[in-house]
Amino acid sequence: MSDTPNPVFQIQRVYLKEASLEQPNSPAILLEQEQPTVDIQLGVNASTVADGVYEVVVTATVQTKIKERTVFLVEASQAGIFEIRNLPPEQMGPIMGIACPQIVYPYLRSNVSDLIQRGGFPPVHLSEINFQAMYEQQQAAQTEETPAVQ
C-alpha cells in the first residue's frame, strides 16, 4: 500500500463570469453593405480560490469594423472552478493552462455566438483552439523574458 494520496481533478462549476455587447454606431452602420473585418482575441487566466481550488477564466474579445467604425464589440469571460489536489507541481501548469481551458472554452464559444446573434448579427463562430500550443508559446515567451541567472 502506498501512502501517496490519489490525485483529484473535479469540475466544481462552469459559469459565465462577464459578457457585454456594444453597438456604438447603430443604427446607421447596420445599413452599410460592406463586409466588416473581424478581430478575435483570446486569453486564459488562472488563480487560486482556496486551498486546492482554482478558477480558470477564458476571455474572448470579438470586434467587427467597417473601415474604422465599430459594428459591434463583444467581450466575454467564461470561468470554471476546479478542485485539483495531490498532483506533482510540474503538472499544475499544463492542467491549468491546457486541460481546464479545454473544458471551459466550448461554453465560451456558445455564449459568444449566442450574444452576437441576439444583437441582430450573423453568428461569429470562434474556431477550435489548440490550448497545448498556446500554453507552449506562453511558456517559451516567458523563458525568453526571464534572463538566465548567472
Backbone torsions as a table, in degrees:
resi	resn	phi	psi	omega
1	MET	NA	138.5	179.4
2	SER	-99.3	145.7	176.9
3	ASP	-88.0	-1.7	-179.5
4	THR	-73.2	123.6	178.7
5	PRO	-68.2	151.1	179.5
6	ASN	-68.0	141.9	175.7
7	PRO	-64.0	147.0	179.0
8	VAL	-124.6	128.8	172.4
9	PHE	-141.3	106.4	-178.5
10	GLN	-133.4	141.6	173.7
11	ILE	-85.6	121.1	177.1
12	GLN	-86.9	-41.1	-177.2
13	ARG	-167.3	146.2	170.7
14	VAL	-122.4	129.6	-175.5
15	TYR	-149.4	156.5	176.1
16	LEU	-82.9	112.3	-175.1
17	LYS	-82.7	-38.0	-177.4
18	GLU	-159.2	143.0	174.7
19	ALA	-153.8	138.1	176.3
20	SER	-146.4	149.9	176.5
21	LEU	-132.5	126.7	177.9
22	GLU	-121.9	138.2	175.0
23	GLN	-129.5	72.3	-170.5
24	PRO	-66.7	-21.4	-176.8
25	ASN	-111.0	15.4	177.1
26	SER	-80.7	148.3	6.8
27	PRO	-91.7	-11.7	-172.6
28	ALA	-56.4	-42.2	-175.3
29	ILE	-68.5	-21.2	179.1
30	LEU	-68.1	-17.1	179.3
31	LEU	-88.6	-8.1	179.1
32	GLU	-65.6	142.5	179.3
33	GLN	-97.0	-14.9	-177.1
34	GLU	-70.1	145.7	177.3
35	GLN	-73.9	132.1	178.2
36	PRO	-78.3	156.7	170.5
37	THR	-87.8	149.0	-178.8
38	VAL	-121.4	128.7	176.4
39	ASP	-120.3	125.9	-178.4
40	ILE	-122.8	126.8	177.2
41	GLN	-120.3	137.4	178.2
42	LEU	-125.2	150.7	176.3
43	GLY	-148.1	156.8	177.7
44	VAL	-130.3	135.3	177.6
45	ASN	-138.1	140.0	178.8
46	ALA	-128.8	142.9	178.1
47	SER	-146.4	158.5	178.5
48	THR	-86.1	130.6	178.3
49	VAL	-97.6	-42.9	178.6
50	ALA	-156.4	179.2	179.6
51	ASP	-60.9	115.8	179.2
52	GLY	77.8	7.3	-179.5
53	VAL	-124.4	129.0	-173.3
54	TYR	-130.8	149.1	172.5
55	GLU	-109.5	130.0	175.7
56	VAL	-118.3	125.1	-176.5
57	VAL	-118.1	128.2	173.8
58	VAL	-109.0	126.1	-175.7
59	THR	-116.7	139.5	175.8
60	ALA	-127.7	138.9	172.2
61	THR	-123.7	121.5	-180.0
62	VAL	-119.9	118.5	179.1
63	GLN	-125.1	129.5	174.6
64	THR	-114.3	141.1	-178.7
65	LYS	-136.5	150.0	165.9
66	ILE	-116.7	116.9	-169.7
67	LYS	56.1	-119.6	180.0
68	GLU	-104.2	5.2	-176.2
69	ARG	-97.7	131.3	179.8
70	THR	-73.8	129.7	172.8
71	VAL	-83.2	-56.1	172.5
72	PHE	-152.4	157.4	177.3
73	LEU	-133.0	122.9	176.6
74	VAL	-117.4	130.7	173.3
75	GLU	-126.0	127.8	-178.1
76	ALA	-143.7	142.2	176.2
77	SER	-126.5	121.7	177.2
78	GLN	-108.5	132.6	-175.2
79	ALA	-123.9	157.4	173.1
80	GLY	-136.5	143.3	173.9
81	ILE	-107.7	126.9	-174.8
82	PHE	-126.0	137.4	171.1
83	GLU	-96.4	120.4	-178.1
84	ILE	-132.8	116.0	-177.5
85	ARG	-137.8	154.9	171.8
86	ASN	61.0	33.1	174.3
87	LEU	-104.5	147.3	174.3
88	PRO	-60.7	142.6	-177.5
89	PRO	-53.8	-34.3	-178.5
90	GLU	-69.9	-15.0	177.8
91	GLN	-90.9	-15.5	-175.7
92	MET	-65.0	-42.2	-179.9
93	GLY	-57.7	-54.4	178.7
94	PRO	-62.1	-36.1	178.6
95	ILE	-63.6	-47.6	-177.0
96	MET	-73.9	-30.3	-176.3
97	GLY	-95.9	-14.7	-177.4
98	ILE	-124.3	-62.1	-173.0
99	ALA	-63.7	-48.9	-178.3
100	CYS	-64.6	-47.3	177.6
101	PRO	-60.2	-33.2	178.1
102	GLN	-64.0	-29.9	178.2
103	ILE	-76.8	-41.0	-174.3
104	VAL	-78.4	-35.9	-171.1
105	TYR	-56.9	-42.0	179.6
106	PRO	-58.8	-34.0	176.9
107	TYR	-66.8	-41.5	178.3
108	LEU	-62.0	-46.3	179.3
109	ARG	-55.2	-46.9	-178.5
110	SER	-64.7	-45.0	-178.5
111	ASN	-66.2	-39.4	178.9
112	VAL	-65.3	-46.9	178.9
113	SER	-59.8	-44.5	-179.6
114	ASP	-63.7	-44.3	-179.5
115	LEU	-61.8	-42.7	179.5
116	ILE	-64.4	-43.8	179.0
117	GLN	-65.1	-39.3	178.7
118	ARG	-66.8	-22.6	175.5
119	GLY	-79.5	-2.5	176.7
120	GLY	94.2	16.6	-177.9
121	PHE	-113.0	158.2	171.8
122	PRO	-62.5	146.4	-176.2
123	PRO	-64.3	146.1	170.1
124	VAL	-109.5	117.5	-178.9
125	HIS	-96.8	118.6	175.9
126	LEU	-68.5	135.1	-177.9
127	SER	-75.6	164.8	175.8
128	GLU	-62.5	146.5	-178.9
129	ILE	-118.7	136.1	173.1
130	ASN	-90.6	92.2	-176.6
131	PHE	-66.8	-24.1	176.8
132	GLN	-66.6	-45.9	178.6
133	ALA	-64.4	-41.3	178.8
134	MET	-61.6	-44.1	178.8
135	TYR	-63.1	-44.7	-179.6
136	GLU	-64.3	-37.3	176.6
137	GLN	-64.3	-42.6	179.0
138	GLN	-63.7	-41.2	179.2
139	GLN	-63.8	-41.9	179.3
140	ALA	-64.6	-41.1	179.6
141	ALA	-65.5	-39.8	177.8
142	GLN	-66.1	-36.8	178.8
143	THR	-64.3	-39.6	179.5
144	GLU	-68.8	-34.8	-178.3
145	GLU	-74.5	-30.2	-177.4
146	THR	-91.4	111.4	179.6
147	PRO	-68.5	147.8	179.5
148	ALA	-65.6	138.9	-179.9
149	VAL	-80.4	128.9	-177.9
150	GLN	-88.3	NA	NA
